[in-house]
Structure formats: C-alpha cells, structure tokens
Amino acid sequence: MTMFRIKGAPEYTARLVAYLVARSVLTDLSPGDPLMQVCGGVGVELEDVSLDIARLLDFFNLDHVEGEDLDARALEYLPDGFARRGGLRANGRLRWRTQNPVAVEVPIPAGAVAAKPGSPRVLYVTTVAGRIPVGSTQSERADGQDGDIPALAVDFGEAGDADVDEVAVIVTPVPNAVRVHNPVAFRDGRSAESDDDFRSRIRAETRSLSRCTPEALRTRVLQAEADGRRVRVAAVWEDPISRGNVTIYVDDGAGTVAETAIAAAEALTDPVNGAVGGEQEFYLRNRPVKGAITLQHIPTAGPVRVLVAGVDYVLIPSRGYVWLHPDVFPTGLDAGERLVAQPYTHFTGLIREAQRLVDGDPNDVRNYPTWRAAGVVTSVQPPQVVQGVVKAHIVVATDADRDAVRGEVRRRLSAYYNGLGIGAPWIEAEAIERAMAVAGMVDITFEAPLGNVPVAYNQVHRITSGNLTVL
C-alpha cells in the first residue's frame, strides 16, 4: 500500500487534460482555452481536497496534533478519561532559626510567608502551623509530626522551584527569628502541562493498560498527586519468597512522603447490637494501615479477648481488610458479638492516593479502576530515607567569583543527590561531572563520601542543607 502524497493543482490539471485528450477528438488544449480553464479550476479544488486529507491524517497523528485537538485525541486513546494536568505550586519545607534558645515557645501560624530574594520576589507560605519549642533555636511542626514546616509557593509554575537554602527572606515576622531557610529544595512547581509532556504521558498510560505489569504499576503511582505534591520516583519490588506480594516504593523527591494519622477506636460490627451472625470479613475505614492493629473480640458472654494476627485473623494493611480465620471462626461471628479495632496508624497524603490508584475505589470506578492483578497484594510504602553527608573541596579559576561558583556547585550536588531514584546509588563520577560543568571550576575532591555509596532496593538517598558542605 502506497503512502498518501499531496498533489498540487498543476499535477491534477495535467492529468485532467491528458484524460480529455485520450478520450476525445481533441489533440491538445491551449492555455487560454475555456476547457483548459475548467480543468485548471478543478485542479485547484482537488489540491484543496488533497490538503484537507493531509490535515485530517495529521489530526490523528499524536506527534502532530496540538492544543485542544491533542486533548480530544487523548480521549480517543483513553475513552474513560485522561485530562491534561493543570499547574502545581512548588512544595518544600521551611525552618526558622533564632540566635539563642527561646525561653517561651514561639508559635508560627499556618500561612506564615517567606521569600526567595530577587525581583520580583517569589513567595512561599506554610500549610501547617509550626513552633519554636522552649530551649530550642529552630522551628518544627506543631501537629506532633516530626520535621520542618511544610510550605508551598504562592504562585503556580516552575518559578517556585528553589534549591536548598535559596528561600532566605523573612516576610511574616516571627518573634526572635533571625533567619529562615529551606533545608530541602522546593520542587514540583509546574505550569499547565505542555503538549510534549502530555503526549509522553498518553504514551506511558497506554503502555500501562495491561495494568498488572511492573511498568504499569510504576506508571500508575506516578500519577498520584495530593496537597500540591506528587510522586516523583517509584520502584516496584516483587517478593521472591512470598509470591503474589508486591511492594511499590514511592517518594516525592524530598523523602517526606511518609505522612500518617491516628484513627480513633473503630467498631467493625454494629456498635450497639453487635454482629448479625456469620460475618467473617471487614474493612477498616482508614487505609492503608501502617503496621499492625489491635483487634478486640467482645463475645456476648465471657471476657474480652485480644485477637492474634496471623492466628485469629488476617490483616491486609494496604486495603484495611480484616478476615477472621476459619480455623478459629468457622462460621464467622455469632449474633451479638462485637469486633473493635483500637486506635491505629494509617497513611495519608501521597501514600494513600497512590494506594487508591493501584487498588481501585469501588465508589469511583471511573477515576479509580482496579490496577493490580487478581490474587496480588500490592502495598505502597515510603522508602527508607538514607540521609547523606557530602563534604567537598573545590579549586576555582583565579578570575572566577569563588562564592558564586561555590553556590552553584552546592546547588548541583543537592539536585543530583535529591534526584536519585529508589535503590539508585550515589556515583562519585556523576557528582564530579555535574560539579565540573560549572563555569570557573578547576577541580573537586570529596572528603565525604569516599567513593560510590550504594543503597538497598527499598532505600533512597536524600540530603539536607546542613549535611552538604562545599569548601
């Protein structure tokens, strides 16, 4: 089958003239002949038809279509719905410091603002409340969770991205605070998705439609977004011993994906009347569950018993699924018996969203169809964060601005370290190459780490500003 070729008006006209001459008493047509003019007009129309066909073919070529036409093509490739992503605000964390330990706790409200120097200033706002505890010189979260105070850029787009320590201007006054900085980089600022990025994501999505393959699971969780943050790296690990169990490790590029909350005690049966009788499987309200739970069996008569996991019941934490073991409960619960889960810890944020994308949501099948295979237990987990320490010595050209070169080397090393994937090692040669690409650099040596630094399949390298020194 030949490829379609655009034909111009002269070619069509010549073919029409040849057709007339071959099938009539005419031997030729002169340029001014009325019949020649008719053939020329028809040739022009046929050229327009040829161009329309070419445009139509382009319309169905994913590499050529743009804008709203590309959005329409996405719905043809993925008719259940696949939309272009909107903008995101860069996310990171802020830390306020004081000169001396404070004698009275200093509150930092949600909505406190800091900025990146420059014109125009790029502003960042905290999303949860923080505090500087009594006797401390630096801030922390005020909600009981560990770490620095989460923050977002005020505006959408890539301009909100900031390297480590680049956010350094106090806008909202904090009593006694003399400095603000970002110990981790602000990342994921994004304008509305470009045509090229959307095309790439359409292709990745169509490749994952088989759903149960490792590539499909990885592609799926990379779509997770929550609270202005997204999953940036993911790795799928298939348990070689306990077959059918798959762990998907995800990270947001900052090592801060493991957000949790504590659920209150929860009655799995009717809290007043107890079981109807025969119940054997239950679902916790909050999932995925982190770790174990304490499950109480309250019979209609006799003492309350704490059930033993793996003996009395089976828990699938990723789904919040509880199944009473038939060896112990052959007919399920008796009428009036109660089952109560004591307060337990569950994942929130990106982990919860990624798990929902993989396991599906029966209440929203259109947006959350089941992605895992039948009989497979998939668990989305944060990787173990290995906090690195880098100490480098640089030699700078005599005519270069040493402070500027040093700052750029520091930013590039931070970007390399915090951009490593799950299970990816720190490669000294790669770090050297990135540092030496800075204009004005002559040489670099590392005091720490010494050589390459591997990590396990479930670990990820990350580094904070305090652990990165360039001298």
Secondary structure as UniProt FT lines:
FT   HELIX           9..22
FT   TURN            31..32
FT   HELIX           34..59
FT   TURN            62..64
FT   HELIX           67..77
FT   TURN            79..80
FT   STRAND          91..98
FT   STRAND          106..108
FT   TURN            110..111
FT   STRAND          113..116
FT   STRAND          122..126
FT   STRAND          130..132
FT   TURN            134..135
FT   STRAND          140..141
FT   STRAND          149..153
FT   HELIX           158..160
FT   TURN            164..165
FT   STRAND          169..170
FT   TURN            175..176
FT   STRAND          177..181
FT   STRAND          186..187
FT   HELIX           195..207
FT   TURN            208..210
FT   HELIX           214..221
FT   TURN            222..223
FT   STRAND          225..226
FT   TURN            227..228
FT   STRAND          229..230
FT   STRAND          233..238
FT   TURN            243..244
FT   STRAND          245..251
FT   STRAND          260..263
FT   STRAND          266..267
FT   TURN            271..273
FT   STRAND          281..283
FT   STRAND          295..298
FT   STRAND          305..306
FT   TURN            310..312
FT   STRAND          313..316
FT   TURN            317..320
FT   STRAND          321..324
FT   TURN            326..328
FT   TURN            330..331
FT   TURN            335..336
FT   STRAND          338..341
FT   STRAND          344..347
FT   HELIX           349..359
FT   TURN            362..363
FT   TURN            365..367
FT   TURN            374..375
FT   STRAND          377..381
FT   STRAND          384..387
FT   STRAND          390..396
FT   TURN            398..399
FT   HELIX           402..418
FT   TURN            422..423
FT   HELIX           428..436
FT   TURN            439..440
FT   STRAND          441..448
FT   TURN            457..458
FT   STRAND          459..462
FT   HELIX           465..467
FT   STRAND          468..470
//
